[in-house]
Amino acid sequence: MSKTIMVVDDSSSIRQVVSITLKGAGYEVIEACDGKDALAKLTGQKVHLIVSDVNMPNMDGISLVREVKQLPQYKFTPIMMLTTESGASKKEEGKKAGARAWLVKPFQPPALLSAVAKLA
């Protein structure tokens, strides 16, 4: 049985690249366009990892991390931020919210798969 990863990004091209990379490695992928969409799609199914952008409309990635950690079913689900944000203060904010890893765009698919393998 393959592992399920949720990819949350407001950029459809980034979602597509991440999804293709993950599906190519045998993962199931659920896509969401922002934090609100992601929460709506967390309907009780097992999600092994959430990969989220930070800067998104409606609900940003850090707010999404905080919200997910409030859900009993998903509070232990690891979350990796995939973002253009590389500042220490933003990373610290993400870590405090509960993000387990931080990957900066643009990324190389092998780096993404390596990080995913450690978390999922």
The first five atom37 places (N, CA, C, CB, O) and aatype in JSON, in Angstrom:
{
  "aatype": [12, 15, 11, 16, 9, 12, 19, 19, 3, 3, 15, 15, 15, 9, 1, 5, 19, 19, 15, 9, 16, 10, 11, 7, 0, 7, 18, 6, 19, 9, 6, 0, 4, 3, 7, 11, 3, 0, 10, 0, 11, 10, 16, 7, 5, 11, 19, 8, 10, 9, 19, 15, 3, 19, 2, 12, 14, 2, 12, 3, 7, 9, 15, 10, 19, 1, 6, 19, 11, 5, 10, 14, 5, 18, 11, 13, 16, 14, 9, 12, 12, 10, 16, 16, 6, 15, 7, 0, 15, 11, 11, 6, 6, 7, 11, 11, 0, 7, 0, 1, 0, 17, 10, 19, 11, 14, 13, 5, 14, 14, 0, 10, 10, 15, 0, 19, 0, 11, 10, 0],
  "atom_mask": [
    [1, 1, 1, 1, 1],
    [1, 1, 1, 1, 1],
    [1, 1, 1, 1, 1],
    [1, 1, 1, 1, 1],
    [1, 1, 1, 1, 1],
    [1, 1, 1, 1, 1],
    [1, 1, 1, 1, 1],
    [1, 1, 1, 1, 1],
    [1, 1, 1, 1, 1],
    [1, 1, 1, 1, 1],
    [1, 1, 1, 1, 1],
    [1, 1, 1, 1, 1],
    [1, 1, 1, 1, 1],
    [1, 1, 1, 1, 1],
    [1, 1, 1, 1, 1],
    [1, 1, 1, 1, 1],
    [1, 1, 1, 1, 1],
    [1, 1, 1, 1, 1],
    [1, 1, 1, 1, 1],
    [1, 1, 1, 1, 1],
    [1, 1, 1, 1, 1],
    [1, 1, 1, 1, 1],
    [1, 1, 1, 1, 1],
    [1, 1, 1, 0, 1],
    [1, 1, 1, 1, 1],
    [1, 1, 1, 0, 1],
    [1, 1, 1, 1, 1],
    [1, 1, 1, 1, 1],
    [1, 1, 1, 1, 1],
    [1, 1, 1, 1, 1],
    [1, 1, 1, 1, 1],
    [1, 1, 1, 1, 1],
    [1, 1, 1, 1, 1],
    [1, 1, 1, 1, 1],
    [1, 1, 1, 0, 1],
    [1, 1, 1, 1, 1],
    [1, 1, 1, 1, 1],
    [1, 1, 1, 1, 1],
    [1, 1, 1, 1, 1],
    [1, 1, 1, 1, 1],
    [1, 1, 1, 1, 1],
    [1, 1, 1, 1, 1],
    [1, 1, 1, 1, 1],
    [1, 1, 1, 0, 1],
    [1, 1, 1, 1, 1],
    [1, 1, 1, 1, 1],
    [1, 1, 1, 1, 1],
    [1, 1, 1, 1, 1],
    [1, 1, 1, 1, 1],
    [1, 1, 1, 1, 1],
    [1, 1, 1, 1, 1],
    [1, 1, 1, 1, 1],
    [1, 1, 1, 1, 1],
    [1, 1, 1, 1, 1],
    [1, 1, 1, 1, 1],
    [1, 1, 1, 1, 1],
    [1, 1, 1, 1, 1],
    [1, 1, 1, 1, 1],
    [1, 1, 1, 1, 1],
    [1, 1, 1, 1, 1],
    [1, 1, 1, 0, 1],
    [1, 1, 1, 1, 1],
    [1, 1, 1, 1, 1],
    [1, 1, 1, 1, 1],
    [1, 1, 1, 1, 1],
    [1, 1, 1, 1, 1],
    [1, 1, 1, 1, 1],
    [1, 1, 1, 1, 1],
    [1, 1, 1, 1, 1],
    [1, 1, 1, 1, 1],
    [1, 1, 1, 1, 1],
    [1, 1, 1, 1, 1],
    [1, 1, 1, 1, 1],
    [1, 1, 1, 1, 1],
    [1, 1, 1, 1, 1],
    [1, 1, 1, 1, 1],
    [1, 1, 1, 1, 1],
    [1, 1, 1, 1, 1],
    [1, 1, 1, 1, 1],
    [1, 1, 1, 1, 1],
    [1, 1, 1, 1, 1],
    [1, 1, 1, 1, 1],
    [1, 1, 1, 1, 1],
    [1, 1, 1, 1, 1],
    [1, 1, 1, 1, 1],
    [1, 1, 1, 1, 1],
    [1, 1, 1, 0, 1],
    [1, 1, 1, 1, 1],
    [1, 1, 1, 1, 1],
    [1, 1, 1, 1, 1],
    [1, 1, 1, 1, 1],
    [1, 1, 1, 1, 1],
    [1, 1, 1, 1, 1],
    [1, 1, 1, 0, 1],
    [1, 1, 1, 1, 1],
    [1, 1, 1, 1, 1],
    [1, 1, 1, 1, 1],
    [1, 1, 1, 0, 1],
    [1, 1, 1, 1, 1],
    [1, 1, 1, 1, 1],
    [1, 1, 1, 1, 1],
    [1, 1, 1, 1, 1],
    [1, 1, 1, 1, 1],
    [1, 1, 1, 1, 1],
    [1, 1, 1, 1, 1],
    [1, 1, 1, 1, 1],
    [1, 1, 1, 1, 1],
    [1, 1, 1, 1, 1],
    [1, 1, 1, 1, 1],
    [1, 1, 1, 1, 1],
    [1, 1, 1, 1, 1],
    [1, 1, 1, 1, 1],
    [1, 1, 1, 1, 1],
    [1, 1, 1, 1, 1],
    [1, 1, 1, 1, 1],
    [1, 1, 1, 1, 1],
    [1, 1, 1, 1, 1],
    [1, 1, 1, 1, 1],
    [1, 1, 1, 1, 1],
    [1, 1, 1, 1, 1]
  ],
  "atom_positions": [
    [[0.84, -1.19, 0.0], [0.0, 0.0, 0.0], [0.88, 1.24, 0.0], [-0.95, 0.0, 1.22], [1.78, 1.38, 0.83]],
    [[0.61, 2.15, -0.93], [1.45, 3.34, -1.02], [1.02, 4.38, 0.0], [1.4, 3.93, -2.43], [-0.11, 4.38, 0.47]],
    [[1.94, 5.27, 0.33], [1.67, 6.32, 1.3], [1.03, 7.5, 0.6], [2.96, 6.75, 2.02], [1.28, 7.76, -0.58]],
    [[0.19, 8.21, 1.34], [-0.53, 9.36, 0.79], [0.1, 10.65, 1.29], [-2.01, 9.31, 1.17], [0.34, 10.83, 2.48]],
    [[0.35, 11.55, 0.35], [0.94, 12.85, 0.68], [0.02, 13.94, 0.14], [2.38, 12.98, 0.09], [-0.43, 13.89, -1.0]],
    [[-0.26, 14.93, 0.98], [-1.05, 16.08, 0.56], [-0.1, 17.19, 0.15], [-2.02, 16.56, 1.69], [0.83, 17.53, 0.88]],
    [[-0.33, 17.75, -1.04], [0.48, 18.85, -1.56], [-0.39, 20.1, -1.59], [1.06, 18.52, -2.99], [-1.43, 20.13, -2.25]],
    [[0.04, 21.14, -0.86], [-0.75, 22.37, -0.74], [0.07, 23.53, -1.29], [-1.17, 22.63, 0.74], [1.09, 23.91, -0.71]],
    [[-0.39, 24.1, -2.41], [0.32, 25.24, -3.0], [-0.66, 25.97, -3.91], [1.59, 24.78, -3.8], [-1.44, 25.34, -4.62]],
    [[-0.62, 27.31, -3.88], [-1.53, 28.08, -4.73], [-1.06, 28.12, -6.18], [-1.67, 29.5, -4.19], [-1.81, 28.53, -7.07]],
    [[0.17, 27.69, -6.43], [0.69, 27.64, -7.8], [0.4, 26.27, -8.4], [2.21, 27.95, -7.83], [0.93, 25.26, -7.94]],
    [[-0.43, 26.23, -9.44], [-0.78, 24.94, -10.05], [0.46, 24.29, -10.66], [-1.87, 25.12, -11.12], [0.56, 23.06, -10.67]],
    [[1.4, 25.08, -11.17], [2.59, 24.49, -11.78], [3.47, 23.82, -10.71], [3.41, 25.56, -12.53], [4.03, 22.75, -10.95]],
    [[3.59, 24.44, -9.54], [4.37, 23.82, -8.45], [3.67, 22.54, -7.99], [4.55, 24.81, -7.24], [4.31, 21.5, -7.81]],
    [[2.34, 22.61, -7.81], [1.59, 21.4, -7.41], [1.83, 20.28, -8.41], [0.07, 21.7, -7.29], [2.02, 19.13, -8.03]],
    [[1.81, 20.64, -9.69], [1.99, 19.63, -10.74], [3.38, 19.0, -10.67], [1.76, 20.26, -12.12], [3.51, 17.78, -10.75]],
    [[4.42, 19.83, -10.53], [5.79, 19.3, -10.47], [5.96, 18.4, -9.24], [6.82, 20.47, -10.43], [6.53, 17.32, -9.34]],
    [[5.46, 18.85, -8.1], [5.59, 18.06, -6.87], [4.79, 16.76, -7.01], [5.09, 18.88, -5.63], [5.28, 15.7, -6.65]],
    [[3.58, 16.85, -7.54], [2.74, 15.65, -7.71], [3.38, 14.64, -8.64], [1.36, 16.04, -8.25], [3.4, 13.44, -8.35]],
    [[3.9, 15.11, -9.77], [4.54, 14.21, -10.72], [5.75, 13.53, -10.07], [4.97, 14.97, -12.0], [5.96, 12.33, -10.24]],
    [[6.53, 14.32, -9.34], [7.71, 13.77, -8.65], [7.3, 12.69, -7.65], [8.49, 14.9, -7.92], [7.89, 11.61, -7.61]],
    [[6.28, 12.99, -6.84], [5.84, 12.05, -5.8], [5.18, 10.81, -6.4], [4.88, 12.73, -4.84], [5.45, 9.69, -5.98]],
    [[4.31, 11.02, -7.39], [3.63, 9.88, -8.03], [4.66, 8.97, -8.71], [2.57, 10.36, -9.06], [4.52, 7.75, -8.7]],
    [[5.69, 9.59, -9.3], [6.75, 8.82, -9.95], [7.5, 7.94, -8.96], [0.0, 0.0, 0.0], [8.06, 6.9, -9.33]],
    [[7.49, 8.35, -7.7], [8.17, 7.57, -6.65], [7.2, 6.62, -5.95], [8.82, 8.51, -5.62], [7.58, 5.94, -4.99]],
    [[5.95, 6.57, -6.44], [5.01, 5.59, -5.91], [4.06, 6.1, -4.82], [0.0, 0.0, 0.0], [3.34, 5.31, -4.21]],
    [[4.05, 7.39, -4.59], [3.14, 7.94, -3.57], [1.79, 8.29, -4.18], [3.76, 9.19, -2.9], [1.69, 8.61, -5.36]],
    [[0.75, 8.22, -3.34], [-0.57, 8.75, -3.72], [-0.53, 10.23, -3.36], [-1.77, 7.98, -2.97], [0.09, 10.61, -2.37]],
    [[-1.2, 11.07, -4.15], [-1.14, 12.51, -3.9], [-2.54, 13.11, -3.84], [-0.31, 13.21, -4.97], [-3.39, 12.83, -4.69]],
    [[-2.76, 13.95, -2.83], [-3.98, 14.76, -2.74], [-3.5, 16.2, -2.92], [-4.76, 14.55, -1.34], [-2.58, 16.63, -2.23]],
    [[-4.12, 16.93, -3.84], [-3.71, 18.32, -4.08], [-4.72, 19.29, -3.47], [-3.56, 18.59, -5.58], [-5.92, 19.04, -3.48]],
    [[-4.2, 20.4, -2.94], [-5.04, 21.47, -2.42], [-4.41, 22.8, -2.82], [-5.22, 21.36, -0.87], [-3.19, 22.92, -2.88]],
    [[-5.26, 23.81, -3.09], [-4.74, 25.09, -3.61], [-4.43, 26.11, -2.51], [-5.74, 25.68, -4.57], [-3.78, 27.12, -2.79]],
    [[-4.86, 25.87, -1.29], [-4.51, 26.74, -0.17], [-4.88, 26.04, 1.13], [-5.25, 28.13, -0.28], [-5.37, 24.91, 1.12]],
    [[-4.63, 26.7, 2.25], [-4.88, 26.08, 3.55], [-6.32, 25.69, 3.78], [0.0, 0.0, 0.0], [-6.59, 24.61, 4.31]],
    [[-7.26, 26.55, 3.37], [-8.69, 26.24, 3.57], [-9.08, 25.0, 2.75], [-9.57, 27.45, 3.16], [-9.8, 24.13, 3.24]],
    [[-8.6, 24.94, 1.51], [-8.87, 23.79, 0.65], [-8.28, 22.51, 1.26], [-8.29, 24.02, -0.78], [-8.91, 21.45, 1.24]],
    [[-7.07, 22.63, 1.81], [-6.42, 21.48, 2.44], [-7.24, 20.96, 3.62], [-5.0, 21.85, 2.9], [-7.47, 19.76, 3.74]],
    [[-7.68, 21.88, 4.48], [-8.47, 21.46, 5.65], [-9.76, 20.78, 5.21], [-8.8, 22.67, 6.55], [-10.2, 19.8, 5.81]],
    [[-10.38, 21.31, 4.14], [-11.62, 20.72, 3.63], [-11.4, 19.31, 3.1], [-12.22, 21.61, 2.53], [-12.31, 18.48, 3.13]],
    [[-10.18, 19.03, 2.62], [-9.88, 17.72, 2.05], [-9.33, 16.73, 3.07], [-8.88, 17.87, 0.92], [-9.15, 15.55, 2.75]],
    [[-9.07, 17.18, 4.29], [-8.65, 16.27, 5.36], [-9.92, 15.7, 6.0], [-7.74, 17.0, 6.44], [-10.42, 16.22, 7.0]],
    [[-10.42, 14.64, 5.4], [-11.73, 14.11, 5.79], [-11.65, 12.79, 6.55], [-12.6, 13.93, 4.57], [-12.6, 12.01, 6.55]],
    [[-10.51, 12.54, 7.19], [-10.4, 11.33, 7.99], [-9.52, 10.26, 7.39], [0.0, 0.0, 0.0], [-9.15, 9.31, 8.07]],
    [[-9.16, 10.42, 6.1], [-8.28, 9.42, 5.48], [-6.87, 9.56, 6.05], [-8.26, 9.58, 3.93], [-6.51, 10.62, 6.56]],
    [[-6.09, 8.5, 5.97], [-4.71, 8.55, 6.46], [-3.88, 9.37, 5.5], [-4.11, 7.11, 6.61], [-3.82, 9.08, 4.3]],
    [[-3.23, 10.4, 6.02], [-2.28, 11.21, 5.24], [-0.95, 11.08, 5.95], [-2.74, 12.74, 5.11], [-0.83, 11.4, 7.13]],
    [[0.07, 10.6, 5.24], [1.37, 10.32, 5.86], [2.25, 11.55, 5.96], [2.09, 9.27, 5.08], [3.16, 11.6, 6.79]],
    [[1.98, 12.56, 5.12], [2.79, 13.78, 5.12], [2.02, 14.88, 4.41], [4.17, 13.54, 4.44], [1.29, 14.62, 3.45]],
    [[2.18, 16.11, 4.88], [1.63, 17.28, 4.19], [2.81, 18.13, 3.76], [0.62, 18.1, 5.11], [3.67, 18.47, 4.57]],
    [[2.85, 18.48, 2.47], [3.88, 19.36, 1.93], [3.15, 20.65, 1.56], [4.63, 18.72, 0.67], [2.29, 20.65, 0.69]],
    [[3.5, 21.75, 2.23], [2.75, 22.99, 2.04], [3.63, 24.19, 1.74], [1.93, 23.28, 3.25], [4.74, 24.32, 2.27]],
    [[3.13, 25.05, 0.88], [3.73, 26.36, 0.63], [3.46, 27.22, 1.87], [3.15, 27.03, -0.69], [2.61, 26.87, 2.69]],
    [[4.18, 28.32, 2.01], [3.92, 29.25, 3.11], [2.99, 30.36, 2.65], [5.24, 29.84, 3.66], [1.96, 30.62, 3.28]],
    [[3.34, 31.02, 1.55], [2.58, 32.19, 1.08], [1.46, 31.76, 0.14], [3.5, 33.19, 0.37], [1.69, 31.42, -1.02]],
    [[0.22, 31.78, 0.66], [-0.96, 31.41, -0.14], [-2.12, 32.31, 0.25], [-1.33, 29.9, 0.05], [-2.15, 32.82, 1.37]],
    [[-3.07, 32.52, -0.65], [-4.27, 33.3, -0.29], [-5.19, 32.47, 0.62], [-5.04, 33.75, -1.57], [-4.99, 31.26, 0.78]],
    [[-6.17, 33.09, 1.2], [-7.19, 32.47, 2.06], [-6.64, 31.95, 3.38], [-7.86, 31.33, 1.32], [-7.11, 32.34, 4.45]],
    [[-5.65, 31.08, 3.33], [-4.99, 30.61, 4.56], [-3.56, 30.24, 4.2], [-5.76, 29.39, 5.21], [-3.33, 29.38, 3.36]],
    [[-2.6, 30.89, 4.85], [-1.2, 30.62, 4.55], [-0.75, 29.31, 5.19], [-0.31, 31.78, 5.04], [-1.47, 28.71, 5.99]],
    [[0.46, 28.88, 4.83], [0.96, 27.58, 5.27], [1.18, 27.47, 6.77], [0.0, 0.0, 0.0], [0.92, 26.42, 7.36]],
    [[1.65, 28.54, 7.4], [1.89, 28.48, 8.86], [0.56, 28.36, 9.6], [2.67, 29.75, 9.35], [0.45, 27.61, 10.57]],
    [[-0.46, 29.09, 9.15], [-1.79, 28.96, 9.75], [-2.32, 27.55, 9.54], [-2.77, 30.0, 9.15], [-2.96, 26.99, 10.43]],
    [[-2.06, 26.99, 8.36], [-2.5, 25.62, 8.08], [-1.84, 24.64, 9.06], [-2.14, 25.22, 6.61], [-2.51, 23.76, 9.6]],
    [[-0.54, 24.81, 9.31], [0.15, 23.92, 10.25], [-0.54, 24.0, 11.62], [1.66, 24.31, 10.38], [-0.82, 22.97, 12.23]],
    [[-0.8, 25.22, 12.08], [-1.46, 25.39, 13.39], [-2.83, 24.71, 13.42], [-1.61, 26.88, 13.72], [-3.18, 24.05, 14.4]],
    [[-3.59, 24.88, 12.35], [-4.94, 24.28, 12.28], [-4.87, 22.76, 12.26], [-5.69, 24.79, 11.02], [-5.62, 22.09, 12.97]],
    [[-3.97, 22.21, 11.45], [-3.84, 20.75, 11.35], [-3.46, 20.15, 12.7], [-2.77, 20.36, 10.27], [-3.96, 19.09, 13.08]],
    [[-2.59, 20.83, 13.43], [-2.14, 20.33, 14.73], [-3.27, 20.34, 15.77], [-0.95, 21.17, 15.24], [-3.15, 19.7, 16.81]],
    [[-4.35, 21.06, 15.49], [-5.53, 21.07, 16.37], [-6.47, 19.9, 16.09], [-6.28, 22.39, 16.22], [-7.35, 19.61, 16.9]],
    [[-6.29, 19.23, 14.95], [-7.17, 18.13, 14.57], [-6.64, 16.83, 15.17], [-7.28, 18.02, 13.02], [-5.54, 16.4, 14.82]],
    [[-7.41, 16.18, 16.06], [-6.91, 14.96, 16.72], [-6.38, 13.92, 15.74], [-8.01, 14.34, 17.56], [-5.37, 13.27, 16.0]],
    [[-7.06, 13.76, 14.61], [-6.68, 12.72, 13.65], [-5.38, 13.03, 12.92], [-7.78, 12.54, 12.65], [-4.72, 12.13, 12.4]],
    [[-5.01, 14.32, 12.87], [-3.84, 14.72, 12.08], [-2.75, 15.41, 12.89], [-4.27, 15.63, 10.98], [-1.77, 15.89, 12.32]],
    [[-2.91, 15.47, 14.22], [-1.93, 16.25, 14.99], [-0.52, 15.68, 14.96], [-2.39, 16.36, 16.42], [0.44, 16.4, 15.22]],
    [[-0.39, 14.39, 14.63], [0.95, 13.8, 14.54], [1.42, 13.66, 13.09], [0.96, 12.45, 15.21], [2.5, 13.11, 12.85]],
    [[0.63, 14.14, 12.14], [1.03, 14.07, 10.73], [2.17, 15.05, 10.5], [-0.18, 14.39, 9.78], [2.03, 16.24, 10.77]],
    [[3.31, 14.57, 9.99], [4.41, 15.51, 9.73], [4.07, 16.48, 8.61], [5.69, 14.74, 9.37], [3.39, 16.13, 7.65]],
    [[4.56, 17.7, 8.75], [4.32, 18.74, 7.75], [5.65, 19.33, 7.33], [3.36, 19.85, 8.29], [6.47, 19.73, 8.16]],
    [[5.86, 19.38, 6.01], [7.06, 19.98, 5.45], [6.66, 21.23, 4.68], [7.82, 18.97, 4.53], [5.72, 21.2, 3.89]],
    [[7.37, 22.31, 4.92], [7.11, 23.54, 4.18], [7.98, 23.53, 2.92], [7.39, 24.8, 5.06], [9.18, 23.24, 2.98]],
    [[7.37, 23.86, 1.8], [8.07, 23.96, 0.52], [7.8, 25.37, 0.02], [7.6, 22.85, -0.53], [6.7, 25.66, -0.45]],
    [[8.79, 26.26, 0.11], [8.51, 27.68, -0.05], [9.7, 28.46, -0.57], [8.07, 28.26, 1.26], [10.83, 27.97, -0.56]],
    [[9.44, 29.66, -1.03], [10.53, 30.57, -1.42], [11.09, 31.28, -0.19], [10.03, 31.61, -2.46], [12.16, 31.89, -0.26]],
    [[10.39, 31.19, 0.93], [10.83, 31.83, 2.18], [12.06, 31.11, 2.73], [9.7, 31.85, 3.22], [12.01, 29.91, 3.0]],
    [[13.15, 31.85, 2.91], [14.34, 31.2, 3.46], [14.85, 31.92, 4.71], [15.44, 31.15, 2.41], [15.89, 31.55, 5.25]],
    [[14.13, 32.93, 5.17], [14.55, 33.68, 6.34], [14.43, 32.87, 7.63], [0.0, 0.0, 0.0], [13.51, 32.08, 7.79]],
    [[15.38, 33.1, 8.53], [15.41, 32.36, 9.79], [14.16, 32.59, 10.63], [16.63, 32.74, 10.6], [13.66, 31.67, 11.28]],
    [[13.64, 33.83, 10.62], [12.46, 34.12, 11.46], [11.23, 33.37, 10.96], [12.17, 35.64, 11.49], [10.43, 32.88, 11.75]],
    [[11.09, 33.27, 9.64], [9.95, 32.55, 9.07], [10.09, 31.05, 9.36], [9.85, 32.79, 7.53], [9.11, 30.39, 9.69]],
    [[11.3, 30.53, 9.24], [11.54, 29.12, 9.55], [11.23, 28.83, 11.02], [13.01, 28.73, 9.23], [10.64, 27.8, 11.34]],
    [[11.63, 29.74, 11.89], [11.38, 29.57, 13.32], [9.88, 29.59, 13.6], [12.1, 30.68, 14.13], [9.37, 28.8, 14.4]],
    [[9.17, 30.49, 12.92], [7.71, 30.56, 13.07], [7.08, 29.24, 12.64], [7.13, 31.74, 12.24], [6.17, 28.74, 13.31]],
    [[7.55, 28.7, 11.53], [7.04, 27.42, 11.04], [7.32, 26.29, 12.01], [0.0, 0.0, 0.0], [6.46, 25.45, 12.27]],
    [[8.54, 26.27, 12.53], [8.94, 25.24, 13.48], [8.08, 25.31, 14.75], [10.43, 25.38, 13.84], [7.63, 24.28, 15.26]],
    [[7.86, 26.52, 15.25], [7.03, 26.69, 16.45], [5.6, 26.22, 16.2], [7.03, 28.16, 16.89], [4.95, 25.67, 17.09]],
    [[5.12, 26.44, 14.98], [3.75, 26.02, 14.64], [3.65, 24.5, 14.54], [3.3, 26.66, 13.32], [2.58, 23.93, 14.72]],
    [[4.79, 23.84, 14.26], [4.78, 22.38, 14.19], [5.33, 21.8, 12.9], [0.0, 0.0, 0.0], [5.28, 20.58, 12.7]],
    [[5.87, 22.64, 12.01], [6.46, 22.12, 10.77], [7.73, 21.34, 11.1], [6.78, 23.28, 9.76], [8.53, 21.76, 11.94]],
    [[7.91, 20.2, 10.44], [9.04, 19.32, 10.75], [10.23, 19.53, 9.81], [8.59, 17.87, 10.67], [11.36, 19.18, 10.16]],
    [[9.99, 20.12, 8.63], [11.09, 20.31, 7.67], [10.79, 21.54, 6.82], [11.28, 19.04, 6.77], [9.66, 22.0, 6.75]],
    [[11.83, 22.05, 6.18], [11.72, 23.28, 5.4], [12.56, 23.11, 4.15], [12.18, 24.53, 6.23], [13.78, 22.96, 4.24]],
    [[11.93, 23.14, 2.98], [12.64, 23.01, 1.71], [12.38, 24.27, 0.9], [12.19, 21.73, 0.93], [11.23, 24.68, 0.73]],
    [[13.45, 24.9, 0.41], [13.31, 26.17, -0.3], [13.2, 25.94, -1.81], [14.51, 27.09, 0.02], [13.95, 25.16, -2.39]],
    [[12.24, 26.66, -2.43], [12.08, 26.63, -3.89], [13.12, 27.6, -4.48], [10.6, 27.04, -4.32], [13.47, 28.57, -3.81]],
    [[13.61, 27.38, -5.68], [13.33, 26.18, -6.48], [14.05, 24.97, -5.88], [13.77, 26.4, -7.97], [15.13, 25.11, -5.3]],
    [[13.45, 23.81, -6.02], [14.01, 22.61, -5.42], [14.35, 21.6, -6.51], [13.02, 21.99, -4.39], [13.83, 21.67, -7.62]],
    [[15.23, 20.68, -6.18], [15.54, 19.58, -7.08], [14.7, 18.38, -6.66], [17.08, 19.25, -7.07], [14.65, 18.07, -5.47]],
    [[14.04, 17.69, -7.59], [13.22, 16.53, -7.22], [13.91, 15.53, -6.3], [12.79, 15.83, -8.45], [13.27, 15.04, -5.37]],
    [[15.2, 15.19, -6.52], [15.83, 14.24, -5.58], [15.87, 14.76, -4.14], [17.26, 13.92, -6.04], [15.73, 13.99, -3.19]],
    [[16.05, 16.08, -3.97], [16.07, 16.67, -2.62], [14.68, 16.54, -1.98], [16.51, 18.16, -2.68], [14.56, 16.25, -0.79]],
    [[13.64, 16.77, -2.79], [12.27, 16.63, -2.28], [12.02, 15.18, -1.86], [11.23, 17.07, -3.37], [11.52, 14.93, -0.76]],
    [[12.36, 14.23, -2.73], [12.11, 12.82, -2.43], [12.9, 12.35, -1.2], [12.47, 11.95, -3.64], [12.42, 11.53, -0.42]],
    [[14.11, 12.86, -1.05], [14.92, 12.5, 0.11], [14.25, 13.0, 1.4], [16.34, 13.09, -0.03], [14.17, 12.26, 2.38]],
    [[13.79, 14.24, 1.39], [13.12, 14.81, 2.57], [11.82, 14.06, 2.86], [12.83, 16.32, 2.36], [11.51, 13.75, 4.01]],
    [[11.05, 13.76, 1.82], [9.78, 13.06, 1.96], [10.02, 11.66, 2.56], [9.06, 12.95, 0.59], [9.28, 11.22, 3.44]],
    [[11.04, 10.97, 2.07], [11.34, 9.62, 2.54], [11.65, 9.61, 4.05], [12.53, 9.04, 1.76], [11.33, 8.65, 4.75]],
    [[12.26, 10.68, 4.53], [12.6, 10.76, 5.96], [11.36, 11.01, 6.83], [13.62, 11.87, 6.2], [11.32, 10.61, 7.99]],
    [[10.37, 11.68, 6.25], [9.21, 12.11, 7.06], [7.98, 11.22, 6.91], [8.84, 13.5, 6.69], [7.27, 10.98, 7.88]],
    [[7.73, 10.74, 5.7], [6.48, 10.01, 5.43], [6.52, 8.59, 5.97], [6.18, 9.98, 3.94], [5.55, 7.85, 5.84]]
  ]
}
